């Protein structure tokens, strides 16, 4: 065997014995948006899927940073090298942006980010007149209130700016519609946000998960174990 062949063989064996490990960021769990100092708008995300993905990636040798929502109810293992807790959408955004200064190989944006935050709150009189309210704790004795819901910034739209060389994976959880509807929305998200893949799930998708790749092909995965295997294979390239 010639010298060149030996070198190629060495590199092949090295790749098998010492696979490519990456710094991965996983976001998981819900954000919340305060109505006042006591009440919050949030969602039902538990943070379980993201936490279990962290454990899977860590077992495969990757360095993992977990950003987990303060309101996440899942209390299983979180084997991340570094864990940060986020609160609001703004807080999660700032934490992700701060991590952009580090070398990052992949970002799995599984957090359930609030679509809306509160704007102004009004008291409506019996005559229909509106009076803006501001209080640390808005009293229910004041009567019927109207709350303005303002769309929050789409964090996923900024990930490519912050992590230009990383593999980016988004999520699309939908309740209404059918499987093809969710897949179309996933492809739209990828085109608009320049992500590398999108995981689809929820009642509209049905049992299991879909993984939409850059080529537009959709892999149906029956459970989280199969999903995690494909995601890890994706980030290794």
N, C-alpha and C positions, 0 to 999 in steps of 0.2 A: 504493500500500500504506500503510495507516494505521500510526500509531506503535506500537499494541499488537501488530500483526502483525509489525512489524520486530523488536520485542523478543523475541517468541516464536521468530522465525526465528534471531535471534542466539543464543539459548539452545540451540536445536537444533543449530546449527553448532558451538557451543562444546563441546557434549557429544560430538560426533563427533570434532572435532579434538583435544580434551583430555579423554579418557575418565577415568573415576573410578579413581584409583590408591589402593591400600590397603596398610596394613602387614599382611603375612601371616606367620603362624608355621607352620612345617612341622616335625613331629617324624618322625624316620626311624631305622631300624636297631633293634637289639635292646638291651634292658636285660640286666643280669646280676645274679645273687644269689650271694654268696659262701658256700661250704660252710665254708671256713677261709681262711687267708691265701694259699693256693696254688690252690685249686680253686673252680670257679664253675659255676652252673647258668645256661644261656642258651638261645638258639634259633638257627635258621638264617637269620634275616633279614639281608640284605646291606646294606640302606639305599639300594639303587639307585633304586627307584621314587620314594622321597621326595626324593632328591637330584636326579633328573631333573625332578620337579615344581617344585622350587626354581628350576632353570634356566629352565623354561617361564614361570613367574610373573615372574621377573626380566626376561626378554626382553619381556614384555608391559608392563613399566614399574612393576611393584609393588615395594615395599620388602619384602624377605624376611628373616626370621630363621630360621635352621636350627638345630634341636636334633638332633644326630646321635649315635648310640650309639658308645661307645668301641670296641666289638667289631664295628662295621660293616666289612665286607670290601670294599665297592665303593669304588674309588679314582678315579672319574671326576670331572669338574668339579663344583664346588659354588659357583655364582655368587650366593651369598647376601650381603647387605650385612653380616650379622653371623652368626657361627657359634659355637655352644657345644657342647661334648662332654659327654654324660651317661654315667653308669655304672649305678647301680641304679635300681629303680623309685622309691625315695624321692628320689634325686638328681634324676631327671627331674621328679617332682612339684614339688619345691622350685624348680626353674628355671622351670617354667611359672607357678607362683604368683608368682614375682618379676616376670615379664613382664606380669602383670596391671595393674601400675601405669602401663603405657604404653598409648597409643591403639592398639587392635588391631582390624582389620576382619574378619579371618578366621583360623581355626585349622584346619589339616589334620593330624589326629592319626593319622599313618600308622605310627608306631613300633610295633614288636612288643614289647609290655610283658609281662614275665614274669607268669604267672598265680599263681606260687607263689614264696615265699622259704623259706629253711630255718629251722626252729624248733630243737628240741633234737636232738642226735645221741647215740645210745646204742650201747654195745657189748653184744652178746648172747653170753652164755656158752653152753657146750655143754648146760648144764642149762636154758637159757632165761631165766636171770636177766639183767636189763637194768641197765647202769651208764652214767650220763650222762658224755659225753666233752666236754672243752673243750681245744683245742690250736691253736697257730698252724698246724701241719701235722699232720693226723690220720694216724697210721701205719697202713699196710695190714697190718702184721705183727700188729696187735691182733686181727684176725679179722673176723667178720661184723658189719657195722654196720647200724643202723636209723636212717633220717633222717626227721624230721618235716617235712612240707611244709605251710606255712601260706599261705592265700590272701593275695595282695597287695592293697592298696587299688586300686579302679578309678578311675584318673585321669580317664577320660572322664566319670564321674559328677560331677566337680567343675568341669569346664570352663565350664559355664553360670554358675556362681557367680562364677568369676574373670573371665569375659569375657561379661558379660550382653548386650552389644550386637553381638557378633561373629557372623559366620556360622561355624557349627561343623560340621565334616565328620569322621565317624568311619570306621573300617574294620572289616570283618568277614571274616576269613580262616578258612575252615573246611575240614577234611579229610574228615570223615565226613558222610554224608547226601547229599541231592540239592539241586539249585538252589533249589527252592521252600523247602526247610528253611533254607537260608542267608538267603534273602530274608525269611522270617518272623523270624529272629533279628535281622536288620538293623532291621526295623520295630520290634521290641521294644526294641532298643538306643536308637533314636531317641525312642520314647515315654518311656522311663525316664530318659534323659539329656538330653532337650530339645535334641537336636542338629537341624541343618537337613537333613542328608543323610548317607547311609552308602554307602561303596563296598564291594561284595561281590566276593570272588575266592577262589581256591584250588581244590583238587581237587573239593570238593563242588559248587562253582559251575560249574566247567568252564572252557573257553577264554574268554578275554576278561574283562570286568568288568561288574558291574551297578552302576548308580547309582540308589539309592532316594531319592526326593524326599519333601518334606513332604506332598504329596498322595497318597502311597502308590504312585505310578506308578514303574515300574522301566524305566530305559533300559539296553539292552544295548549295550556299547561294545567293539569288536573289539580295540582295542590301547590302549597308553598315550597315544598322540597324541590319539585321540578322547576318552579319559577326561580328559586335561588341558584340552582345549577346553571340555568341559562343566563342569568344576570352576571354571574361570576365569569362565565365563559365569554360573555360580551366584553367585559372590561379588560380581560387579558388580551383581547384582540386576536 
